[in-house]
Amino acid sequence: MRLNKFWGIFFLLLGKSTALVLAQPALSWAVADNDPVALLSLTPGPELNTPMLGEPYTPVVWAVLRGSQDALAVLLKEGADPNTRTAAGVPVLFLAAQAGRLDETQLLLAAGANPLLEDALGGTWLAAAAQGPSTDLVKEALARGLSPHQANVLGVTPLLKACQSGNLATVRLLVEKGADPLQSDYFGRTSLQMAKRAAVPELIKFLEPYFQAVPAVKNQSKTTRALR
């Protein structure tokens, strides 16, 4: 009797594992192809929130990385977690922001993505948006109360991220909202240095007046980490 029960449980678990192995490649292909019809034909289950076979990503992360907006909408509707992260601890909302995908960001937020999450280094969604090409996403993050002053554990602020990317419109916006161009990170790197590395003449021209006749640049290592 006990032996029969053992084999019954064994084959039940084997069946579930086999179903998961067979379902995940199909799920991956449907997401990559941005095929909502194929996704709807797959049975929703725990695989929606687990890394896909052979990939370090959950289906939602994979959809955002692939730019598969229709697939993302289906996954979220079927119960996929909008706060899922990459293996490196980056929230999926940050990935959409870094890519400048406003529509995908709105889908994630509508599904319950938390805009106040931080990445593994303490970076914010605002910093991720500032790193991307969309100033509209930066405006969205600011409107939701994220601080332009908050730095990660390395002292990198949203403004420094924007300067790294060479996005003049975002830099102007952050400065208007109170971000300090003279604030450096823990390694002493300034916004002007970042702009010069990005090689954007208009951005360099915008920042240079802030550094004229300045006795010393503020260094994050001598201040508190962030103004929350």
C-alpha positions as CSV (number, residue, x, y, z in Angstrom):
1,M,0.0,0.0,0.0
2,R,2.8,2.4,1.0
3,L,4.7,1.4,-2.2
4,N,1.8,2.2,-4.4
5,K,1.3,5.5,-2.7
6,F,5.0,6.3,-3.2
7,W,4.8,5.6,-6.9
8,G,1.6,7.5,-7.2
9,I,3.2,10.6,-5.7
10,F,6.4,10.0,-7.8
11,F,4.5,9.9,-11.1
12,L,2.4,12.9,-10.1
13,L,5.5,15.0,-9.5
14,L,7.1,13.7,-12.7
15,G,4.0,14.6,-14.7
16,K,4.1,18.2,-13.3
17,S,7.8,18.5,-13.9
18,T,7.5,17.2,-17.5
19,A,4.6,19.6,-18.1
20,L,6.7,22.5,-16.9
21,V,9.7,21.5,-19.0
22,L,7.5,21.3,-22.1
23,A,5.6,24.5,-21.4
24,Q,8.5,26.8,-20.7
25,P,10.2,26.6,-24.2
26,A,6.8,27.3,-25.8
27,L,6.3,30.2,-23.3
28,S,9.7,31.6,-24.2
29,W,9.0,31.4,-28.0
30,A,5.6,33.0,-27.6
31,V,7.1,35.9,-25.6
32,A,10.0,36.4,-28.1
33,D,7.6,36.4,-31.0
34,N,5.3,38.8,-29.2
35,D,2.5,36.3,-29.9
36,P,-0.5,36.9,-27.5
37,V,-2.6,34.2,-29.2
38,A,0.1,31.6,-28.5
39,L,0.4,32.8,-24.9
40,L,-3.3,32.6,-24.3
41,S,-3.2,29.0,-25.5
42,L,-0.7,28.1,-22.8
43,T,-2.1,27.1,-19.4
44,P,-1.3,29.8,-16.8
45,G,0.6,28.5,-13.8
46,P,3.6,29.0,-11.5
47,E,5.9,29.1,-14.5
48,L,4.8,32.6,-15.2
49,N,6.8,33.8,-12.2
50,T,9.8,31.4,-12.4
51,P,12.9,31.7,-14.6
52,M,12.4,30.1,-18.0
53,L,14.3,26.9,-18.9
54,G,17.8,27.8,-20.0
55,E,17.3,31.5,-19.3
56,P,17.9,33.6,-16.1
57,Y,14.7,35.6,-16.8
58,T,11.1,35.3,-15.8
59,P,8.7,35.6,-18.8
60,V,7.9,39.2,-17.8
61,V,11.6,40.2,-17.8
62,W,12.0,38.4,-21.1
63,A,9.0,40.3,-22.6
64,V,10.5,43.7,-21.6
65,L,13.9,42.8,-22.8
66,R,12.5,41.7,-26.2
67,G,10.1,44.7,-26.4
68,S,7.2,42.3,-26.6
69,Q,4.5,44.7,-25.4
70,D,1.5,42.5,-26.4
71,A,3.0,39.5,-24.8
72,L,3.7,41.6,-21.6
73,A,0.1,42.6,-21.5
74,V,-1.1,39.0,-21.6
75,L,1.4,37.8,-19.0
76,L,0.4,40.5,-16.6
77,K,-3.3,39.8,-17.1
78,E,-2.7,36.1,-16.5
79,G,-1.1,36.9,-13.1
80,A,2.6,37.4,-13.7
81,D,4.4,39.4,-11.1
82,P,5.0,43.0,-12.2
83,N,7.7,43.4,-9.5
84,T,9.8,40.5,-10.7
85,R,13.6,41.1,-11.0
86,T,16.5,40.0,-13.0
87,A,19.1,37.6,-11.5
88,A,21.2,40.7,-10.7
89,G,18.3,42.2,-8.7
90,V,17.1,44.8,-11.2
91,P,13.3,45.3,-11.0
92,V,11.6,44.8,-14.4
93,L,10.2,48.3,-14.1
94,F,13.8,49.6,-14.3
95,L,14.5,47.7,-17.5
96,A,11.5,49.3,-19.2
97,A,12.6,52.7,-18.0
98,Q,16.2,52.2,-19.2
99,A,14.9,51.2,-22.6
100,G,12.6,54.3,-22.7
101,R,9.5,52.2,-23.2
102,L,6.6,54.3,-21.8
103,D,3.8,52.0,-22.8
104,E,5.4,49.0,-21.2
105,T,6.1,51.0,-18.1
106,Q,2.4,52.0,-17.9
107,L,1.4,48.4,-18.3
108,L,3.6,47.4,-15.4
109,L,2.4,50.2,-13.2
110,A,-1.2,49.5,-13.9
111,A,-0.6,45.8,-12.9
112,G,0.9,46.9,-9.6
113,A,4.6,47.5,-10.1
114,N,6.0,49.3,-7.1
115,P,7.8,52.6,-8.3
116,L,9.6,52.8,-4.9
117,L,11.6,49.6,-5.3
118,E,15.4,49.8,-5.4
119,D,17.9,47.8,-7.3
120,A,20.7,45.8,-5.6
121,L,22.9,48.9,-5.3
122,G,20.1,51.1,-3.9
123,G,19.4,52.8,-7.2
124,T,15.9,54.1,-7.9
125,W,13.4,53.9,-10.8
126,L,14.1,57.6,-11.4
127,A,17.8,56.9,-11.9
128,A,16.9,54.1,-14.3
129,A,14.7,56.4,-16.2
130,A,17.3,59.1,-16.3
131,Q,19.7,56.6,-17.8
132,G,17.3,56.0,-20.6
133,P,16.2,58.1,-23.6
134,S,12.7,59.1,-22.4
135,T,12.4,62.4,-20.5
136,D,8.7,61.6,-20.2
137,L,9.5,58.6,-18.0
138,V,11.7,60.9,-15.9
139,K,8.7,63.2,-15.5
140,E,6.5,60.2,-14.6
141,A,8.9,59.1,-11.9
142,L,9.2,62.6,-10.4
143,A,5.4,63.0,-10.4
144,R,5.2,59.8,-8.3
145,G,7.4,61.4,-5.7
146,L,10.9,59.9,-6.4
147,S,13.7,62.2,-5.3
148,P,16.2,63.7,-7.7
149,H,18.7,63.8,-4.8
150,Q,18.7,60.1,-3.9
151,A,22.0,58.4,-4.7
152,N,22.8,54.7,-4.7
153,V,25.5,53.1,-2.5
154,L,28.2,54.4,-4.9
155,G,26.9,57.9,-4.7
156,V,25.5,57.9,-8.2
157,T,22.5,60.2,-8.5
158,P,19.8,60.4,-11.3
159,L,21.6,63.5,-12.6
160,L,24.9,61.6,-13.0
161,K,23.1,58.8,-14.8
162,A,21.5,61.3,-17.2
163,C,24.9,62.9,-17.9
164,Q,26.4,59.5,-18.6
165,S,23.7,59.0,-21.2
166,G,24.2,62.5,-22.6
167,N,20.5,63.3,-22.3
168,L,20.4,67.1,-22.2
169,A,16.6,67.4,-21.8
170,T,16.6,65.1,-18.8
171,V,19.6,66.9,-17.3
172,R,17.8,70.2,-17.6
173,L,14.6,68.8,-16.0
174,L,16.5,67.3,-13.1
175,V,18.4,70.5,-12.4
176,E,15.1,72.4,-12.6
177,K,13.7,70.0,-9.9
178,G,16.7,70.7,-7.6
179,A,19.4,68.2,-8.6
180,D,22.8,69.6,-7.8
181,P,25.2,69.6,-10.8
182,L,28.2,69.9,-8.4
183,Q,27.4,66.7,-6.6
184,S,29.9,64.0,-7.4
185,D,29.8,60.3,-6.7
186,Y,32.0,58.5,-4.1
187,F,34.8,58.3,-6.7
188,G,34.8,62.0,-7.3
189,R,33.2,61.9,-10.7
190,T,31.2,65.0,-11.6
191,S,28.3,65.6,-13.9
192,L,30.6,67.6,-16.2
193,Q,33.1,64.7,-16.4
194,M,30.3,62.4,-17.3
195,A,29.1,64.8,-20.0
196,K,32.5,65.1,-21.5
197,R,32.8,61.3,-21.6
198,A,29.4,61.2,-23.4
199,A,30.8,63.8,-25.8
200,V,27.7,65.8,-26.1
201,P,28.7,69.5,-26.7
202,E,25.4,71.0,-25.8
203,L,25.3,69.2,-22.5
204,I,28.9,70.2,-21.7
205,K,28.0,73.8,-22.5
206,F,25.0,73.7,-20.2
207,L,27.0,72.3,-17.3
208,E,30.2,74.4,-17.5
209,P,28.8,77.6,-15.9
210,Y,28.1,75.7,-12.7
211,F,31.7,74.7,-12.4
212,Q,33.2,78.2,-13.0
213,A,34.9,79.7,-9.9
214,V,33.8,76.8,-7.7
215,P,36.3,76.2,-4.9
216,A,35.5,72.5,-4.5
217,V,33.0,70.0,-5.8
218,K,30.7,68.3,-3.3
219,N,31.7,64.7,-2.9
220,Q,29.1,62.1,-1.9
221,S,31.7,60.4,0.4
222,K,31.5,63.4,2.7
223,T,27.8,63.7,2.8
224,T,24.9,61.5,3.7
225,R,24.0,58.9,1.1
226,A,20.7,60.3,0.1
227,L,18.0,62.8,0.8
228,R,14.9,60.6,0.9
